[in-house]
Every structure is written in C-alpha cells, then in structure tokens.
Amino acid sequence: MLPAVLIIQMLPATKVRAITIATQQRVRALLRSRQARIVYVALAVLVLAVGTWRVWIGRPIEIYTAVRADLVQSVVASGQVITPQRASIGAETTARVTRVLVDEGAQVVRGQPLLNLDSSDEEAAVAQARAALAQDDAKLRQIAVVALPASREALRQAEANLTQAQSAFARTQDLVARNFLSRAQLDDAQRNLDVAASQLKAAKLQVATNAPGGADAVLAQAARAQAQAALNVAQTKLDATIVRAPADGVLIGRSVEPGDVAQAGKELMVLAPAGETQIVVSIDEKNLGKLAPGQRAIVSADAYPAQSFPAELFYVNPGIDPVRGSVEVKLRVSHPPAYLRQDMSVSVDLEVGRRHDVLVVPTNALHDSTGPQPWVLVVRNGRAARQPVMLGMHGDAAVEVLHGIVAGDSIVPATNGLVTP
C-alpha cells in the first residue's frame, strides 16, 4: 500500500481541492462551536453577577416627595339641563286672525308682535272713549277759563253793590231820623241792602264752586277720570288684538293661520324663552356639609364631552331624598353654549374646597387614611419608618398634611408591599 502523500499526489487536481475545502470547513465548525460555548459561559457568568448584585443592593422602589402646592377638593355628579322652559302663547279674546307676523324658528324679543286679530270693534270703542275724554277736558277748560273768571267778576260787582247799598241805607236812615224822608223809603233802602248782601253771598259761593277743589271743578275732574278709565279699558282691549311675545326666545311651534278664529286661552304658538339656563344635580348627602352657594363648577354635556363650560351653585334644597340618599342642588349657567337643550344630560365637577400653598402627599401614600390614626412610611437615613400624620382637606388625588412630615420628605407608597417599617 502506497503512502497517503503519494495517493494524494496521484489524485486529480479537482479532488485535491475538494478535500482541502472540506477539511477547512470542519476546522471552522470546530472553532465556532468552541466560541459559542465560551460566549454562553460568559453570558451565564454575567447574569449570575447581575442577579447577585441586585440581591445585594435590593429592588428599586417608587418614592413620593411631600411638596407644598395648591389643593382642590371637588364633587363629581351627573345632572340635567332644566331650562329654557316652554311658554304657550294664546289670545286674550275670541276674534278672527288677520295676520301672522312670524314663522317657526324665528328669534323674537319681548313685546314683539306675533299675530294680529280683527280689531274693528275695539278701534270704534277707543274712538268713542277718546271723544268722551275730550268733552270732559273741554268742560274743565271752560270752568278754568270762563266760569271761574266770570264768577270772580260777579263777586266784585256784588261787593260794590253791597257797599253802595250800605251807603244808601245809612243816608236814608239819617234823613228819616230828621223827618226828611218817610219810613217807607227807609224800608226800601233796607231791602236793597239785604238784596246786595244776598247777591254777594251768592257770588262768593259761585267763585268757590268754580275754584280748584270746588264742587263744579271736582265733578268735572271726576267725569274726566271716568272717561280716562273708559279709554284705558278700550285701549287695553284694542292692544289685546295684537298677540305679542311674552319673553325673548325662539318660536318653536305654530298652530294658526290667517283667517282662523282664535279662541280665548287656546294655544296658538309655543315659545322657548331665552331665560337663565339652570342645571339640576343630585349629590350624595354625605357631601351636604361641603356645599355652599357661590361655588364654581365645570360642566360638560354627555353629547359634547370635549366642550366644557362654567357654572355656579346658587341653590341647595333644604330637604333630603330618603330613597336615594341625595340632596338636590341647582347651578346657574351665565353664558350657556348654543348646543344646550332641555333635559340634556351633563357631568358636573363642583369645586367645594381649595387650599393655597399647603403640604400635600398623594392619597395612595397613606395607610389607614379613614382610621383614627393615619400614617405614612417616611424614608430617613436609608430606612423606612412609620410616621403618624394629621390630615386636613382631601383632594381628588392628594391630601393635605397638617402635622407629622415636612416638605421634601420621601414617602413610600402604601401600595408597595415590599417595604415595611
């Protein structure tokens, strides 16, 4: 048998190359397997080292820091929009409709005419009442301009006649005493004096009755007042033939057309007044002591959750619903958004308390928060220590601490079950 070298030399060149390549691949595979084992061993050593290091130093935990901040306490509840209310519009009298002045959906203002009724009879009554009033006004002017001045002139004439009669009577009396005149002439002088005195008295009465506050003046004024009242009644009936909007709002219904006969009190139109929008909310009675008028709230409609608007608490019902254990409150919306509708459901976030610059910690940092002595785990000198605290106002996610810790203290969350005092 020939040596191997001689055999290889006798082989063709292609077979020699194939044997050489196969030999190289087996060498490389052997080297790769050794490198892999070395890598695997190195990774195992690294993992063991990391595990040992973590056991030695312990597991990291989340820590809270006590800070000073503003704290807000709020009550969240659901409610409903209770305004605007609907107003039914009707006529005060039975008459034929002559004109309808607005359409459904129209925005109207208080006092705006909505429809006209036939007013021919009412217009005639107003004209008649105005004529009677004008007649009574003329009577008053006649008393003031004619009757009173004439009676005053008659009074001055009666006073002059009386003076003259008194002088004539005195002369006649003197002449009769000296027997120059007869007794009959003295009687005539006495009669003339009595007539003049009577005329003076009558003139005074006439002046008094025509003067302001006198009988004739009072009667004329009473007649004028009666005529004015009659005119007011007639004008009111005429005004009732124009049906007007009772308030600002939107006309949302109409059931009348020109030519219809409107019955007194029958609904002709429906108006949605643009009055104050309110929200009624039922809040758990346990929060009753926190509620007070004037508190602010943020409201969002369930149909438009991304569009919130402000409101203000103005009413707290003095009674409690015993079935639901809740108290009803009402909030005022000064500037309601256009999308609000009657009975729309809303969510209310009512601010019932606020503290400025107080020491706070997260709520989940407390142990036994509802018990007689709440406490927290404070990290001091690398160790967790149990520290009793005195609490103040509770916020949505934080609570005020009045005593026990200071700002900057590190607090272990109560949800961490790995750390114990």
C-alpha angles and dihedrals in degrees: 000000000000122000118266093248091056090049092053092049090053093053121092118267094247093056091049090055092048092052091049094051092048090051091051093050091052090051093049092048089051091051092047093052090052092049091050091052090050091050092048091050091048092051092049091051090049094050091048090050093050092048091049090049093051092048089050096049097033133232117303115244135195115260129198123210122217108235139175113246144136113283125206126195118199141175119219120206143148126248147161137245109247101181152106095049124205121252122204113218122204141156123268093216138035111254143128117277111240102175139012108206104187138041131220114283093029119141108232136184130221111283095016112143112249102177141352128230128203105280106175095116093045092049090052091050090051092050091050092049091049091052091052090049091050090052091053091047088054090051091054091048090048091054093047097042104032116012098045096047091045092051090049090052090049089051092054090049091049090050090052092047091051092051090050093047091049091053093047091049092051093050092046092049091052093048093048089051088055091045094245092120133034128250090249091062090053089053090052090051091050091051092050090051092051092049092050091050091049092049090050091052091049091049091052091051091050092052091048094051093049096043120093107284092024125127098258092044092048092049091049091049091048090051090050092049090051091050090049091052090050090051091050091052092048091047091049091053090048091050089051089065087070110069109209135191110266092209144358113284148095124300104233101169140031129179103170137083134186110282095031118124109239114215118215110262095007116131112254102163139011121222129194102209119221091226129139113313115227135186123210117207133181111217127189109265091233086075094053094104091056096054123097135157113264097039115140126235140185114224131192128182116235088230092053105030095164094056111073128176136188127258137176130224110235106156135044116186110237090217132071126225101236094197098054097024092230141123123226119232133179129216128200120225109205096186109023117194117247094248096064115115136184112282092007113159116241139178117231127203103192118194107220100167143017133185124190123217098351131151109262138178129184115274092238090060091072127094119205090000093170095042129093093265118029118193143182136210108248121195109227125166091350094306133100114239129187110244123186113221137193112227131212129181119357116225131192096274103358139047134215116246114207099179141004105054138041135220112287096030114138114234127197112222115250088230091066107098097181098071121065130174 
